[in-house]
Amino acid sequence: MNNIMKQAFPSIVDVNFTANLESLLDRVEDGSVPWKTIVSNFYPDLEAAVSHAEESLDEIKIEDEKTDVICEECGQNMVIKYGPHGKFLACPGFPDCRNTKPYLEKIGVSCPLCGKEVVIRKTKKGRKYYGCENNPECEFMTWQKPSAQKCPKCNGVMVEKGTSLVCINEKCGYIVAKN
């Protein structure tokens, strides 16, 4: 995508241009330059660049990434799509099949309670946490990223905290530097 921007808008993605524009915007912020002056000087070049890009660039098609998740409704491998709230899984058979699912990013660690995969999830307010993909049947959840390494002292779950791995069991308290 960056190469396309460089091809279509070479003057706008230029480091010197952006540095100059940033200093001009700083002057707008401190009140020494009116913002309308900046826009009136910038807009004609931007309009010409957009017109040129519309004519010269071919339509860009971003291929969907296939997954190993099978659609329960039609049997095809689901693909990763991008929506306003992030990634999700969708059936490539759209519009005939409209099946969608949340995209669960696996971290390569097994759930300590049921053995399925631990995935990255988000709260309704967007805070990231780690939980079992088998939720709500399995209730494993932690705010810190779990490690595949088990606690050598109590065989509990180790989580990443800064540059250390810490046993999730507060009574154990085992800490080791992360490799």
Beta strands, then each sheet from edge to edge (+ up, - down):
strand 1: 65-70
strand 2: 77-83
strand 3: 86-90
strand 4: 100-102
strand 5: 105-110
strand 6: 117-122
strand 7: 128-132
strand 8: 141-142
strand 9: 146-150
strand 10: 157-161
strand 11: 164-167
strand 12: 175-177
sheet 1: 1+ 2- 3+ 4-
sheet 2: 5+ 6- 7+ 8-
sheet 3: 9+ 10- 11+ 12-
end
